[in-house]
Amino acid sequence: MTSYETINIISTEDPMNSRYFSFSCIVTFLLALSYGCVPAKYIQLSSENANKIHSSKAYSVITQEEIIPQVDESKVAMAMGGGLLAALVDVAVDSHRSKKAEQEIAPLRQVISDYDFRKEFWSQLQVELKSSKRFTIGELVTSTKPLSDDEQTLLAKNISEDALFTVITDYSLSPDYRSLNINSSVSLWLKGTKEKIYLEKLVYNSPAIDSEPGEPAITKWKANNGELYRTTLYQGIQEIIKLLHAKLLS
């Protein structure tokens, strides 16, 4: 039996499907203008809190159905010192760039449409969790639905274990298409608490492939039925799992 056969995979429609990508970029940009971009803060797990955890409930979330391209954001508003007109120009430029990127990576998506990133990631994660020497972690619960901090707080309130452990992951192509990137946000919540006791972002950026940027890079990724793409993503997942082991589970 392969390891992923024991994983509880919850199937649901993905709101981050590529059909919504350009729109979501615009919404994200406008929210950033309104509230400012605040990067997630690292929270170290204290010895006191670590000693309270003997068992943990594990959740992993991957909302994406397929690889997405990163897009360099327009900075007209920044250069012009702000203003509504400049902001609207940025939105229009970002929307155009997103649409163009979606079209350019379409040939790669077609070649690797059978590659299931979720299944591979969850398979490797489940093996790592079962071998954890720091906490006893039961069956991995997986989801394709976004999981907000408020929802994590609610989950932590109702678990029978000592803590809630969450891994929220995304993956993408760099703006020049020469690198594959995986990001996993890892959090711990003590049962019944409203604040995270641990937060860290695990990042894998593959070495840039030997290619010109743009469509030539896409051509190289999709050669031989996407062999380079598949191999690189597999290695990236392994590196994320190694980081998780070293930083939290060993």
FIVO-835050 format. One record per residue: z negated, x, y of N, C-alpha, C in turn; residue in one letter. Coordinates in nm, 3 decimals. Atoms other than C-alpha are relative to their C-alpha. Example, Ala and Ser with C-alpha at 12.3 -4.5 7.8 and 13.67 -1.06 7.14 Angstrom:
% FIVO-835050
PT      n_z      n_x      n_y     ca_z     ca_x     ca_y      c_z      c_x      c_y  r
PT    0.000    0.089   -0.119   -0.780    1.230   -0.450    0.000    0.090    0.120  a
PT    0.006   -0.082   -0.119   -0.714    1.367   -0.106   -0.073   -0.077    0.109  s
% end
This chain:
% FIVO-835050
PT      n_z      n_x      n_y     ca_z     ca_x     ca_y      c_z      c_x      c_y  r
PT    0.000    0.085   -0.120    0.000    0.000    0.000    0.000    0.088    0.124  m
PT   -0.002   -0.076   -0.125    0.089    0.137    0.341   -0.113   -0.044    0.089  t
PT    0.122    0.024   -0.077   -0.187    0.160    0.598    0.010   -0.117    0.094  s
PT   -0.010    0.107   -0.096   -0.046   -0.094    0.838   -0.011   -0.138   -0.062  y
PT    0.006    0.130    0.064   -0.059   -0.370    0.580   -0.137   -0.066    0.016  e
PT    0.134    0.057   -0.016   -0.431   -0.415    0.647   -0.027   -0.043    0.143  t
PT    0.024    0.026   -0.141   -0.386   -0.464    1.021    0.030   -0.146    0.033  i
PT   -0.018    0.138   -0.044   -0.426   -0.807    1.177    0.087    0.000    0.125  n
PT   -0.094   -0.002   -0.112   -0.117   -0.837    1.398    0.018   -0.142    0.051  i
PT   -0.010    0.131   -0.062   -0.122   -1.132    1.637    0.135   -0.010    0.070  i
PT   -0.133    0.013   -0.060    0.231   -1.243    1.723   -0.004   -0.100    0.114  s
PT   -0.007    0.089   -0.115    0.294   -1.392    2.065    0.114    0.041    0.088  t
PT   -0.108   -0.034   -0.090    0.565   -1.407    2.328   -0.048    0.102    0.101  e
PT    0.039   -0.112   -0.084    0.559   -1.093    2.542    0.042   -0.021    0.144  d
PT   -0.036    0.019   -0.139    0.542   -1.146    2.918    0.056    0.125    0.065  p
PT   -0.054   -0.122   -0.055    0.642   -0.782    2.969    0.137    0.032   -0.058  m
PT   -0.134   -0.017    0.050    0.976   -0.832    2.798    0.090    0.048    0.112  n
PT   -0.086   -0.060   -0.101    1.257   -0.647    2.975    0.064   -0.102    0.092  s
PT   -0.058    0.102   -0.086    1.390   -0.977    3.110   -0.081   -0.020    0.126  r
PT    0.088    0.021   -0.113    1.091   -0.984    3.341   -0.031    0.130    0.074  y
PT    0.042   -0.130   -0.051    1.080   -0.613    3.422    0.023    0.014    0.150  f
PT   -0.029   -0.016   -0.142    1.252   -0.619    3.761   -0.094   -0.086    0.084  s
PT    0.090    0.089   -0.073    1.044   -0.917    3.874   -0.141    0.057    0.005  f
PT    0.137   -0.053    0.003    0.721   -0.753    3.763   -0.013    0.121    0.090  s
PT    0.004   -0.115   -0.091    0.811   -0.438    3.955   -0.021   -0.046    0.143  c
PT    0.013    0.052   -0.136    0.847   -0.645    4.272   -0.141   -0.052    0.025  i
PT    0.136    0.053   -0.015    0.517   -0.826    4.215   -0.101    0.114    0.012  v
PT    0.091   -0.114   -0.005    0.339   -0.496    4.145    0.006    0.069    0.134  t
PT   -0.017   -0.068   -0.128    0.484   -0.344    4.460   -0.069   -0.078    0.111  f
PT    0.061    0.081   -0.105    0.371   -0.636    4.678   -0.152    0.002   -0.010  l
PT    0.144   -0.008    0.017    0.023   -0.628    4.528   -0.054    0.134    0.050  l
PT    0.042   -0.131   -0.047    0.004   -0.258    4.600   -0.007    0.004    0.152  a
PT    0.002    0.005   -0.146    0.091   -0.326    4.961   -0.123   -0.074    0.050  l
PT    0.111    0.084   -0.045   -0.181   -0.589    4.985   -0.135    0.065   -0.025  s
PT    0.132   -0.047    0.040   -0.464   -0.415    4.804   -0.014    0.152   -0.007  y
PT    0.004   -0.145    0.015   -0.367   -0.049    4.780   -0.002    0.037   -0.147  g
PT   -0.007   -0.046    0.138   -0.311    0.153    4.464   -0.124    0.081   -0.032  c
PT    0.123   -0.069    0.036   -0.642    0.252    4.308    0.008    0.041   -0.146  v
PT   -0.011   -0.044    0.138   -0.609    0.467    3.995   -0.130   -0.026   -0.077  p
PT    0.118    0.022    0.084   -0.844    0.397    3.704   -0.091    0.122    0.005  a
PT    0.097   -0.108   -0.011   -1.161    0.604    3.734   -0.052    0.037   -0.138  k
PT    0.054   -0.048    0.126   -1.278    0.820    3.445   -0.151   -0.029   -0.005  y
PT    0.143    0.024    0.020   -1.616    0.711    3.310   -0.043    0.073   -0.126  i
PT    0.047   -0.079    0.113   -1.793    0.958    3.085   -0.104   -0.079   -0.081  q
PT    0.097    0.065    0.087   -1.986    0.826    2.787   -0.129    0.081   -0.001  l
PT    0.128   -0.071   -0.005   -2.351    0.920    2.841   -0.063    0.006   -0.138  s
PT    0.070   -0.013    0.128   -2.569    1.038    2.556   -0.087   -0.122   -0.027  s
PT    0.085    0.118    0.014   -2.801    0.745    2.621    0.078   -0.119   -0.055  e
PT   -0.081    0.112    0.048   -2.524    0.489    2.576    0.059    0.027   -0.137  n
PT   -0.056   -0.035    0.130   -2.367    0.674    2.284   -0.100   -0.025   -0.112  a
PT    0.103    0.019    0.101   -2.697    0.658    2.098   -0.027   -0.147   -0.032  n
PT    0.019    0.144    0.023   -2.697    0.278    2.130    0.108   -0.058   -0.092  k
PT   -0.115    0.050    0.075   -2.369    0.248    1.936   -0.001    0.053   -0.143  i
PT   -0.013   -0.034    0.141   -2.367    0.244    1.558    0.122   -0.067   -0.061  h
PT   -0.118    0.072    0.048   -2.093   -0.011    1.503    0.080   -0.050    0.120  s
PT   -0.085    0.042   -0.111   -1.798   -0.118    1.715    0.113   -0.089   -0.049  s
PT   -0.116    0.086    0.024   -1.533   -0.390    1.726    0.118    0.061    0.073  k
PT   -0.115   -0.069   -0.059   -1.186   -0.244    1.791    0.115   -0.097    0.028  a
PT   -0.117    0.077   -0.041   -0.902   -0.410    1.981    0.106    0.097    0.053  y
PT   -0.111   -0.078   -0.054   -0.561   -0.259    2.050    0.107   -0.094    0.052  s
PT   -0.098    0.086   -0.065   -0.307   -0.411    2.288    0.125    0.081    0.034  v
PT   -0.129   -0.054   -0.043    0.063   -0.326    2.324    0.087   -0.120    0.036  i
PT   -0.072    0.119   -0.043    0.247   -0.586    2.530    0.152    0.016   -0.011  t
PT   -0.145   -0.023   -0.005    0.593   -0.425    2.524    0.070   -0.034   -0.130  q
PT   -0.087    0.022    0.114    0.867   -0.540    2.292    0.093    0.120   -0.022  e
PT   -0.095   -0.110    0.008    1.080   -0.233    2.368   -0.030    0.103    0.109  e
PT    0.016   -0.106   -0.098    1.098    0.091    2.564    0.044   -0.048    0.138  i
PT   -0.038    0.033   -0.137    1.106    0.053    2.942    0.024    0.128    0.078  i
PT   -0.024   -0.118   -0.083    1.241    0.295    3.205   -0.094    0.003    0.119  p
PT    0.070   -0.017   -0.126    1.022    0.431    3.479    0.104    0.010    0.112  q
PT   -0.092   -0.002   -0.113    1.183    0.395    3.821   -0.071    0.061    0.120  v
PT    0.056   -0.059   -0.122    1.121    0.611    4.126   -0.007   -0.107    0.109  d
PT    0.017    0.104   -0.101    0.979    0.381    4.393    0.059    0.043    0.134  e
PT   -0.049   -0.022   -0.136    1.147    0.352    4.731   -0.119    0.022    0.093  s
PT    0.110   -0.031   -0.091    0.931    0.494    5.012    0.040   -0.019    0.146  k
PT   -0.043    0.027   -0.136    1.100    0.349    5.319   -0.119   -0.041    0.086  v
PT    0.115    0.047   -0.077    0.782    0.171    5.428   -0.094    0.115    0.035  a
PT    0.086   -0.115   -0.027    0.584    0.493    5.399    0.059    0.087    0.111  m
PT   -0.065   -0.085   -0.099    0.841    0.688    5.600   -0.001   -0.063    0.139  a
PT   -0.007    0.071   -0.127    0.853    0.420    5.870   -0.138   -0.044    0.050  m
PT    0.134    0.036   -0.043    0.477    0.378    5.891   -0.038   -0.143   -0.026  g
PT    0.034    0.136    0.038    0.468    0.036    5.728    0.088   -0.103    0.069  g
PT   -0.076    0.109   -0.059    0.590   -0.301    5.847    0.067   -0.085   -0.106  g
PT   -0.054    0.095    0.096    0.722   -0.611    5.674    0.145    0.029   -0.033  l
PT   -0.142   -0.025    0.025    1.092   -0.524    5.715    0.018    0.119   -0.092  l
PT   -0.009   -0.118    0.086    1.046   -0.179    5.564   -0.047   -0.032   -0.142  a
PT    0.049    0.040    0.131    0.845   -0.332    5.280    0.104   -0.079   -0.078  a
PT   -0.105    0.079    0.065    1.124   -0.579    5.206    0.116    0.088   -0.043  l
PT   -0.104   -0.096    0.039    1.374   -0.292    5.203   -0.040    0.070   -0.128  v
PT    0.049   -0.065    0.122    1.160   -0.113    4.946    0.011   -0.090   -0.121  d
PT   -0.008    0.095    0.111    1.142   -0.425    4.730    0.144   -0.014   -0.047  v
PT   -0.142    0.015    0.036    1.520   -0.466    4.740    0.052    0.124   -0.072  a
PT   -0.045   -0.125    0.062    1.580   -0.099    4.658   -0.058    0.014   -0.141  v
PT    0.064   -0.011    0.131    1.328   -0.103    4.373    0.062   -0.096   -0.100  d
PT   -0.063    0.098    0.088    1.483   -0.418    4.230    0.137    0.048   -0.047  s
PT   -0.133   -0.053    0.035    1.829   -0.261    4.239   -0.012    0.115   -0.100  h
PT    0.020   -0.115    0.090    1.704    0.059    4.074   -0.044   -0.045   -0.138  r
PT    0.048    0.052    0.128    1.524   -0.138    3.803    0.113   -0.062   -0.080  s
PT   -0.113    0.064    0.067    1.832   -0.343    3.723    0.098    0.104   -0.053  k
PT   -0.091   -0.107    0.041    2.048   -0.029    3.709   -0.057    0.075   -0.120  k
PT    0.063   -0.071    0.111    1.798    0.146    3.480    0.005   -0.081   -0.129  a
PT   -0.006    0.088    0.118    1.785   -0.154    3.246    0.140    0.006   -0.063  e
PT   -0.138   -0.005    0.051    2.166   -0.141    3.215    0.028    0.136   -0.066  q
PT   -0.031   -0.134    0.052    2.172    0.235    3.156   -0.068    0.028   -0.133  e
PT    0.068   -0.029    0.127    1.918    0.236    2.872    0.035   -0.101   -0.108  i
PT   -0.037    0.103    0.098    2.070   -0.068    2.698    0.064    0.059   -0.125  a
PT   -0.058   -0.057    0.122    2.282    0.149    2.460   -0.105    0.063   -0.092  p
PT    0.108   -0.057    0.082    1.965    0.330    2.344   -0.078   -0.111   -0.069  l
PT    0.075    0.111    0.060    1.778    0.004    2.289    0.075   -0.061   -0.118  r
PT   -0.080    0.059    0.108    2.064   -0.123    2.075   -0.009    0.085   -0.126  q
PT    0.003   -0.091    0.115    2.054    0.184    1.849   -0.137    0.000   -0.068  v
PT    0.135   -0.013    0.057    1.674    0.185    1.802   -0.071   -0.137   -0.008  i
PT    0.059    0.135    0.001    1.621   -0.193    1.790   -0.087   -0.026   -0.123  s
PT    0.079    0.017    0.122    1.477   -0.159    1.438   -0.130    0.079    0.001  d
PT    0.121   -0.083   -0.005    1.207    0.087    1.546   -0.115   -0.081    0.057  y
PT    0.115    0.081   -0.040    0.870   -0.085    1.567   -0.113    0.092    0.047  d
PT    0.103   -0.088   -0.056    0.649    0.117    1.801   -0.139   -0.053   -0.030  f
PT    0.132    0.058    0.025    0.359   -0.124    1.759   -0.048    0.030   -0.141  r
PT    0.040   -0.020    0.139    0.356   -0.100    1.382   -0.039    0.145   -0.026  k
PT    0.028   -0.142    0.022    0.367    0.279    1.388   -0.129    0.042    0.069  e
PT    0.121   -0.036   -0.074    0.098    0.311    1.655   -0.123   -0.058   -0.068  f
PT    0.116    0.065    0.061   -0.135    0.060    1.493   -0.031    0.056   -0.138  w
PT    0.021   -0.060    0.131   -0.085    0.217    1.151   -0.080    0.129    0.012  s
PT    0.070   -0.128   -0.019   -0.192    0.560    1.274   -0.140   -0.021    0.060  q
PT    0.130    0.028   -0.060   -0.474    0.416    1.486   -0.099   -0.052   -0.102  l
PT    0.089    0.056    0.102   -0.618    0.220    1.194   -0.056    0.109   -0.091  q
PT    0.045   -0.112    0.085   -0.634    0.533    0.979   -0.106    0.082    0.072  v
PT    0.096   -0.079   -0.078   -0.813    0.722    1.258   -0.134   -0.073    0.014  e
PT    0.123    0.077   -0.020   -1.064    0.443    1.320   -0.084   -0.005   -0.127  l
PT    0.073    0.007    0.127   -1.154    0.417    0.954   -0.069    0.132   -0.033  k
PT    0.059   -0.131    0.031   -1.229    0.790    0.943   -0.098    0.046    0.107  s
PT    0.089   -0.039   -0.110   -1.443    0.790    1.260   -0.139    0.039   -0.052  s
PT    0.133   -0.047    0.039   -1.764    0.990    1.216   -0.105   -0.036    0.105  k
PT    0.095    0.028   -0.108   -1.918    0.879    1.544   -0.050   -0.144   -0.003  r
PT    0.037    0.141    0.009   -1.912    0.499    1.508    0.059   -0.059   -0.127  f
PT   -0.059    0.078    0.108   -1.858    0.258    1.223    0.088   -0.106    0.064  t
PT   -0.096    0.092   -0.060   -1.545    0.066    1.318    0.068   -0.081   -0.110  i
PT   -0.057    0.087    0.102   -1.427   -0.232    1.117    0.149   -0.017    0.016  g
PT   -0.143    0.028   -0.004   -1.086   -0.390    1.093    0.051   -0.001    0.144  e
PT   -0.063   -0.003   -0.132   -0.856   -0.329    1.389    0.062   -0.135    0.031  l
PT   -0.062    0.124   -0.048   -0.765   -0.642    1.584    0.108    0.039    0.100  v
PT   -0.111   -0.039   -0.087   -0.424   -0.611    1.750    0.058   -0.121    0.071  t
PT   -0.054    0.110   -0.079   -0.254   -0.817    2.016    0.117    0.048    0.085  s
PT   -0.111   -0.025   -0.091    0.066   -0.834    2.220   -0.022   -0.067    0.135  t
PT    0.033    0.068   -0.125   -0.106   -1.031    2.497   -0.082    0.092    0.089  k
PT    0.082   -0.081   -0.092   -0.246   -0.861    2.808   -0.148   -0.032   -0.015  p
PT    0.144    0.018    0.014   -0.623   -0.811    2.799   -0.067    0.052    0.128  l
PT    0.059   -0.038   -0.127   -0.796   -0.813    3.137   -0.144    0.047   -0.019  s
PT    0.140   -0.042    0.005   -1.137   -0.665    3.218   -0.093   -0.119   -0.022  d
PT    0.082    0.120    0.018   -1.281   -1.017    3.241    0.003   -0.047   -0.145  d
PT   -0.012    0.041    0.140   -1.148   -1.098    2.895   -0.073    0.097   -0.092  e
PT    0.074   -0.098    0.079   -1.292   -0.774    2.758   -0.151   -0.024    0.012  q
PT    0.141    0.031   -0.019   -1.628   -0.864    2.909   -0.043   -0.118   -0.087  t
PT    0.029    0.118    0.082   -1.614   -1.201    2.733   -0.004    0.036   -0.148  l
PT   -0.001   -0.045    0.140   -1.523   -1.037    2.403   -0.128    0.077   -0.032  l
PT    0.120   -0.081    0.022   -1.811   -0.791    2.440   -0.125   -0.087   -0.009  a
PT    0.115    0.090    0.002   -2.049   -1.082    2.494   -0.018   -0.066   -0.136  k
PT    0.004    0.082    0.121   -1.958   -1.251    2.167    0.011    0.079   -0.131  n
PT   -0.015   -0.078    0.124   -1.924   -0.964    1.919   -0.134    0.014   -0.071  i
PT    0.123   -0.025    0.078   -2.175   -0.898    1.641   -0.032    0.148   -0.005  s
PT    0.020   -0.145    0.001   -2.128   -0.520    1.665   -0.072    0.047    0.128  e
PT    0.071   -0.056   -0.116   -2.303   -0.289    1.913    0.088    0.015    0.123  d
PT   -0.088   -0.029   -0.112   -1.996   -0.227    2.125    0.141   -0.052   -0.027  a
PT   -0.142    0.034    0.005   -1.639   -0.330    2.202    0.080    0.123    0.038  l
PT   -0.085   -0.118   -0.021   -1.376   -0.056    2.179    0.144   -0.049    0.017  f
PT   -0.136    0.049   -0.025   -1.033   -0.123    2.335    0.095    0.115    0.030  t
PT   -0.106   -0.097   -0.025   -0.708    0.075    2.341    0.122   -0.079    0.047  v
PT   -0.113    0.071   -0.059   -0.435   -0.057    2.573    0.111    0.101    0.028  i
PT   -0.104   -0.104    0.003   -0.105    0.128    2.537    0.133   -0.049    0.055  t
PT   -0.139    0.025   -0.040    0.236    0.143    2.703    0.082    0.127   -0.024  d
PT   -0.087   -0.116    0.021    0.536    0.372    2.655    0.129   -0.020    0.080  y
PT   -0.113    0.010   -0.091    0.837    0.454    2.869    0.085    0.126   -0.001  s
PT   -0.085   -0.115   -0.030    1.125    0.683    2.959   -0.027    0.046    0.142  l
PT    0.017   -0.052   -0.135    1.082    0.909    3.260    0.118   -0.043    0.088  s
PT   -0.109    0.045   -0.089    1.294    0.827    3.568    0.133    0.070   -0.023  p
PT   -0.127   -0.070    0.027    1.550    1.093    3.471    0.045   -0.016   -0.145  d
PT   -0.028    0.032    0.141    1.545    0.971    3.106   -0.014    0.122   -0.094  y
PT    0.005   -0.121    0.082    1.470    1.323    2.976   -0.132    0.015   -0.075  r
PT    0.131   -0.011    0.064    1.112    1.262    2.863   -0.050   -0.137   -0.042  s
PT    0.065    0.123    0.047    0.926    0.998    2.660   -0.149    0.012    0.031  l
PT    0.139   -0.001   -0.043    0.580    0.901    2.781   -0.079   -0.112   -0.068  n
PT    0.091    0.099    0.058    0.288    0.723    2.612   -0.133    0.009    0.074  i
PT    0.129    0.006   -0.069   -0.027    0.611    2.796   -0.091   -0.097   -0.074  n
PT    0.100    0.088    0.063   -0.338    0.469    2.631   -0.127    0.000    0.084  s
PT    0.125    0.016   -0.073   -0.630    0.336    2.834   -0.108   -0.040   -0.100  s
PT    0.104    0.020    0.101   -0.945    0.359    2.620   -0.131   -0.037    0.069  v
PT    0.124    0.047   -0.061   -1.262    0.167    2.705   -0.105   -0.033   -0.105  s
PT    0.113    0.044    0.082   -1.607    0.102    2.558   -0.089   -0.090    0.084  l
PT    0.092    0.094   -0.065   -1.833   -0.192    2.645   -0.116   -0.024   -0.096  w
PT    0.115    0.038    0.082   -2.185   -0.239    2.514   -0.006   -0.152   -0.011  l
PT    0.011    0.144    0.023   -2.249   -0.583    2.367   -0.082   -0.065    0.112  k
PT    0.070    0.078   -0.100   -2.343   -0.832    2.637    0.001    0.058    0.141  g
PT   -0.004   -0.060   -0.134   -2.273   -0.599    2.932    0.130   -0.035    0.072  t
PT   -0.117    0.036   -0.081   -2.029   -0.656    3.217    0.072    0.121    0.057  k
PT   -0.062   -0.122   -0.051   -1.945   -0.294    3.296    0.037    0.092   -0.116  e
PT   -0.039   -0.099    0.101   -1.755   -0.035    3.094   -0.100    0.115    0.000  k
PT    0.085   -0.119    0.008   -1.965    0.252    2.968    0.085    0.125   -0.027  i
PT   -0.092   -0.112    0.021   -1.660    0.468    2.893    0.140   -0.046    0.037  y
PT   -0.139    0.029   -0.036   -1.307    0.479    3.036    0.075    0.131    0.012  l
PT   -0.084   -0.119   -0.010   -1.036    0.736    2.988    0.144   -0.037   -0.029  e
PT   -0.142    0.021    0.023   -0.658    0.745    3.004    0.055    0.119   -0.076  k
PT   -0.061   -0.103    0.083   -0.489    0.940    2.727    0.151   -0.001    0.027  l
PT   -0.139   -0.008   -0.043   -0.143    1.064    2.823    0.078    0.100   -0.086  v
PT   -0.094   -0.091    0.066    0.147    1.213    2.628    0.132   -0.005    0.074  y
PT   -0.132   -0.013   -0.061    0.458    1.337    2.809    0.078    0.100   -0.085  n
PT   -0.075   -0.091    0.086    0.718    1.484    2.577    0.071    0.106    0.085  s
PT   -0.082   -0.099   -0.071    0.898    1.806    2.675    0.136   -0.062    0.034  p
PT   -0.131    0.053   -0.041    1.217    1.726    2.866    0.107    0.051   -0.095  a
PT   -0.108   -0.039    0.092    1.519    1.726    2.636    0.104    0.082    0.075  i
PT   -0.103   -0.087   -0.057    1.800    1.975    2.693    0.125   -0.083    0.030  d
PT   -0.110    0.088   -0.038    2.035    1.742    2.877    0.001   -0.017    0.151  s
PT   -0.005    0.042   -0.139    2.155    1.646    3.220   -0.076   -0.132    0.012  e
PT    0.072    0.127   -0.017    1.948    1.360    3.365    0.095   -0.120    0.000  p
PT   -0.080    0.123   -0.006    2.065    0.999    3.356    0.066   -0.033   -0.132  g
PT   -0.069    0.048    0.119    2.319    0.864    3.111    0.027    0.107   -0.106  e
PT   -0.013   -0.102    0.105    2.385    1.201    2.938   -0.126    0.012   -0.087  p
PT    0.125   -0.005    0.077    2.017    1.201    2.836   -0.010   -0.118   -0.096  a
PT   -0.001    0.118    0.088    2.050    0.848    2.697    0.091    0.024   -0.120  i
PT   -0.094   -0.032    0.107    2.349    0.965    2.494   -0.064    0.091   -0.103  t
PT    0.066   -0.092    0.093    2.140    1.245    2.346   -0.111   -0.070   -0.077  k
PT    0.107    0.073    0.069    1.844    1.017    2.265    0.056   -0.088   -0.112  w
PT   -0.050    0.097    0.098    2.066    0.771    2.077    0.089    0.062   -0.108  k
PT   -0.083   -0.064    0.102    2.265    1.027    1.876   -0.064   -0.008   -0.138  a
PT    0.047    0.004    0.139    2.238    1.010    1.497   -0.099   -0.113   -0.024  n
PT    0.083    0.120    0.017    2.091    0.659    1.503   -0.136    0.015    0.068  n
PT    0.124   -0.014   -0.076    1.830    0.759    1.760   -0.100    0.094   -0.063  g
PT    0.092   -0.088    0.074    1.685    1.039    1.546   -0.098    0.072    0.093  e
PT    0.087   -0.073   -0.092    1.548    1.240    1.841   -0.103   -0.094    0.063  l
PT    0.091    0.100   -0.057    1.398    0.928    1.998   -0.111   -0.036   -0.099  y
PT    0.097    0.041    0.101    1.226    0.821    1.676   -0.099    0.113   -0.030  r
PT    0.086   -0.114    0.031    1.092    1.169    1.601   -0.097    0.029    0.114  t
PT    0.083   -0.031   -0.116    0.963    1.223    1.954   -0.110   -0.104    0.020  t
PT    0.103    0.104   -0.013    0.783    0.888    1.970   -0.106    0.014   -0.109  l
PT    0.094   -0.019    0.109    0.625    0.951    1.631   -0.096    0.114    0.032  y
PT    0.084   -0.114   -0.038    0.499    1.290    1.751   -0.093   -0.036    0.115  q
PT    0.082    0.043   -0.113    0.375    1.131    2.073   -0.118   -0.084   -0.045  g
PT    0.109    0.082    0.053    0.171    0.874    1.881   -0.104    0.090   -0.067  i
PT    0.093   -0.093    0.064    0.020    1.154    1.673   -0.086    0.072    0.103  q
PT    0.075   -0.072   -0.103   -0.081    1.340    1.990   -0.104   -0.090    0.067  e
PT    0.097    0.095   -0.059   -0.246    1.030    2.141   -0.118   -0.020   -0.095  i
PT    0.107    0.020    0.098   -0.443    0.977    1.819   -0.089    0.124   -0.008  i
PT    0.078   -0.124    0.000   -0.550    1.343    1.820   -0.092    0.006    0.122  k
PT    0.082    0.002   -0.122   -0.673    1.308    2.179   -0.116   -0.097   -0.015  l
PT    0.105    0.100    0.022   -0.865    0.994    2.086   -0.109    0.056   -0.091  l
PT    0.096   -0.059    0.094   -1.028    1.175    1.797   -0.088    0.104    0.070  h
PT    0.072   -0.111   -0.063   -1.123    1.478    2.005   -0.095   -0.047    0.109  a
PT    0.077    0.041   -0.116   -1.254    1.290    2.307   -0.107   -0.106   -0.029  k
PT    0.094    0.111    0.022   -1.438    0.996    2.149   -0.050   -0.016   -0.142  l
PT    0.036    0.042    0.135   -1.438    0.960    1.772   -0.051    0.111   -0.091  l
PT    0.044   -0.109    0.089   -1.525    1.304    1.635   -0.150    0.026    0.016  s
% end
